[in-house]
Amino acid sequence: MSRKPVHLAVYDTLADWETGHATAYLARAGYEIRTVGPTPAPVRSIGGLRIEPDLALADVRPEDSSLLILPGADAWDVGEDLAPFARKAREFLHAGTPVAAICGATAGLAREGLLDDRDHTSAVSFYLAATGYQGGGRYVDADAVTGGTLVTAGPTEPVAFAREIFRLLGVYDGELLDAWYRLFHDSDPEAFAVLRKAAAG
């Protein structure tokens, strides 16, 4: 079955560790991962990786995508350079196309008003409160949260972030989703056996 691509936002200072579990296993499930920069110009992650975007943000349309992933970055908390990505997230959510935001990207969505009426989480509640947003009553103290078609997580929860993405897109569910999470979050060897059995058919 042909799937629409997953779009991964890339920008200077993006947090390398936050999206790898999600993108690797989405790719294994048959999704094409396309990187989206502010422009087609290369960017550098916080770890120094040089990334040349596949396309510019202005060229991304919700109807052509399965999901927009917004990683954290120092730049989310300094100035307005990444605000266009939050506005693009609004466009995606309005169209019913899922968005997943982790770490500083959650603050960007808060500033855009996208967390005011959805269950969500982040690093800590007061990090989002500092944005002046109106959604404090919908904050959930959990590793990762899905509110409608929006996944949020804090910077220390890349595995839970991936789990919620997989659940939302139907990549894994039930016992397999639980086993995947237990393997990568808890290093549970019994979970590996469950996944290996499923892969064998």
C-alpha positions as CSV (number, residue, x, y, z in Angstrom):
1,M,0.0,0.0,0.0
2,S,1.4,3.4,-1.0
3,R,1.7,5.8,1.9
4,K,2.2,9.6,1.9
5,P,5.6,10.7,3.1
6,V,6.3,11.7,6.7
7,H,7.9,15.2,6.8
8,L,10.6,15.9,9.4
9,A,11.3,19.5,10.1
10,V,15.0,20.3,10.2
11,Y,16.6,23.6,11.3
12,D,19.7,24.9,13.0
13,T,20.2,23.6,16.5
14,L,17.7,20.8,16.1
15,A,18.0,18.1,18.8
16,D,19.5,15.0,17.0
17,W,18.3,12.4,19.6
18,E,14.7,13.3,19.7
19,T,13.3,11.8,16.5
20,G,15.6,8.9,15.5
21,H,13.4,6.1,16.9
22,A,10.3,7.5,15.2
23,T,11.9,8.1,11.8
24,A,13.8,4.8,11.7
25,Y,10.8,2.6,12.4
26,L,8.5,4.7,10.2
27,A,10.9,4.1,7.4
28,R,11.0,0.4,8.2
29,A,7.2,0.4,8.0
30,G,7.3,1.8,4.5
31,Y,7.1,5.6,5.0
32,E,9.4,7.8,3.0
33,I,11.0,10.4,5.4
34,R,11.4,13.8,3.7
35,T,13.3,16.6,5.5
36,V,11.9,20.1,5.5
37,G,14.0,23.2,6.1
38,P,13.2,26.9,6.4
39,T,14.7,27.1,2.9
40,P,16.5,24.5,0.7
41,A,19.8,25.7,2.4
42,P,21.7,23.2,4.6
43,V,21.2,23.4,8.4
44,R,23.2,22.0,11.3
45,S,21.9,20.0,14.2
46,I,23.0,20.7,17.8
47,G,25.3,17.7,17.4
48,G,26.9,19.3,14.3
49,L,25.3,17.2,11.7
50,R,24.9,19.0,8.3
51,I,21.5,18.3,6.8
52,E,20.4,19.4,3.3
53,P,16.6,19.6,3.3
54,D,14.6,17.7,0.7
55,L,12.3,20.7,0.4
56,A,11.5,24.1,1.8
57,L,8.7,24.6,4.3
58,A,6.7,26.8,1.9
59,D,6.5,23.8,-0.4
60,V,4.9,21.3,2.1
61,R,1.2,20.8,1.9
62,P,-0.9,18.8,4.5
63,E,-2.7,16.9,1.8
64,D,0.7,15.5,0.6
65,S,1.8,14.3,4.0
66,S,1.1,11.6,6.6
67,L,2.7,13.5,9.5
68,L,4.7,16.6,10.3
69,I,7.4,16.0,13.0
70,L,8.8,19.0,14.8
71,P,11.9,18.3,16.9
72,G,13.2,20.5,19.6
73,A,15.9,23.1,19.0
74,D,17.5,25.9,20.9
75,A,16.1,28.2,18.3
76,W,12.5,27.6,19.5
77,D,13.3,29.7,22.6
78,V,15.3,32.4,20.9
79,G,13.5,34.8,18.6
80,E,10.8,34.0,15.9
81,D,12.9,32.2,13.3
82,L,11.0,28.9,13.8
83,A,7.5,30.5,14.1
84,P,6.7,29.6,10.5
85,F,6.9,25.9,11.5
86,A,4.3,26.4,14.2
87,R,2.1,28.2,11.6
88,K,2.6,25.2,9.3
89,A,1.6,22.9,12.2
90,R,-1.6,24.9,12.5
91,E,-2.3,24.4,8.8
92,F,-1.7,20.6,9.2
93,L,-4.0,20.3,12.2
94,H,-6.7,22.3,10.5
95,A,-6.6,19.9,7.6
96,G,-6.7,16.9,9.9
97,T,-3.1,15.8,9.1
98,P,-1.2,14.7,12.3
99,V,1.6,16.7,13.9
100,A,4.1,15.5,16.4
101,A,6.1,18.0,18.5
102,I,8.8,17.3,21.1
103,C,10.8,19.4,23.5
104,G,11.1,23.1,22.4
105,A,8.7,22.6,19.5
106,T,5.9,22.2,22.1
107,A,6.6,25.8,23.3
108,G,6.4,26.9,19.7
109,L,3.0,25.3,19.4
110,A,1.9,26.9,22.7
111,R,2.8,30.3,21.4
112,E,0.8,29.6,18.3
113,G,-2.3,28.8,20.5
114,L,-2.3,25.2,19.3
115,L,-2.2,23.7,22.8
116,D,-5.0,25.7,24.3
117,D,-7.7,23.2,23.6
118,R,-5.8,19.9,23.3
119,D,-4.4,17.5,25.8
120,H,-0.6,17.9,25.7
121,T,2.7,17.6,27.6
122,S,6.2,18.9,27.4
123,A,9.4,19.0,29.5
124,V,7.6,20.5,32.5
125,S,4.4,22.5,32.9
126,F,6.1,25.8,33.9
127,Y,8.2,25.7,30.7
128,L,5.0,26.1,28.7
129,A,3.4,28.4,31.2
130,A,6.3,30.9,30.5
131,T,5.0,31.2,26.9
132,G,1.8,32.9,28.3
133,Y,-0.4,30.3,26.6
134,Q,-4.0,29.5,27.8
135,G,-3.8,25.7,27.8
136,G,-2.4,25.0,31.3
137,G,-5.6,23.2,32.2
138,R,-5.0,20.6,29.4
139,Y,-1.4,19.9,30.5
140,V,-0.9,16.2,31.2
141,D,2.1,15.1,33.4
142,A,3.0,12.0,31.2
143,D,5.9,10.8,29.1
144,A,4.1,11.6,25.8
145,V,0.5,12.5,25.1
146,T,-1.8,12.3,22.0
147,G,-4.5,14.9,21.9
148,G,-6.6,14.3,18.8
149,T,-4.1,14.4,15.9
150,L,-1.3,16.0,17.9
151,V,1.5,14.1,19.7
152,T,3.6,16.0,22.3
153,A,6.5,14.9,24.5
154,G,9.4,16.2,26.5
155,P,13.1,16.0,25.5
156,T,13.9,13.0,27.6
157,E,11.1,10.8,26.0
158,P,12.1,10.0,22.4
159,V,10.9,6.4,22.8
160,A,7.5,7.4,24.2
161,F,7.2,10.0,21.5
162,A,7.8,7.4,18.8
163,R,5.3,5.0,20.5
164,E,2.5,7.6,20.3
165,I,3.4,8.3,16.6
166,F,3.2,4.6,15.8
167,R,-0.1,4.3,17.6
168,L,-1.6,7.3,15.9
169,L,-0.5,6.1,12.4
170,G,-1.3,2.5,13.1
171,V,2.2,1.3,12.5
172,Y,2.0,-0.9,15.6
173,D,-0.8,-1.5,18.0
174,G,-1.7,-3.7,21.0
175,E,0.9,-6.3,22.0
176,L,3.4,-5.3,19.3
177,L,3.3,-1.6,20.3
178,D,3.8,-2.6,23.9
179,A,6.6,-4.9,23.0
180,W,8.4,-2.2,20.9
181,Y,8.2,0.2,23.8
182,R,9.4,-2.2,26.4
183,L,12.3,-3.2,24.2
184,F,13.6,0.3,23.5
185,H,12.6,1.9,26.8
186,D,13.1,-0.9,29.3
187,S,15.6,-3.2,27.4
188,D,13.2,-6.0,28.0
189,P,14.5,-9.2,26.3
190,E,11.1,-10.8,26.3
191,A,9.8,-7.9,24.2
192,F,12.4,-8.7,21.6
193,A,11.1,-12.2,21.3
194,V,7.6,-10.9,20.7
195,L,8.8,-8.6,17.9
196,R,10.9,-11.3,16.3
197,K,8.0,-13.7,16.3
198,A,5.8,-11.1,14.6
199,A,8.5,-10.3,12.0
200,A,8.7,-14.0,11.2
201,G,5.1,-14.0,10.2
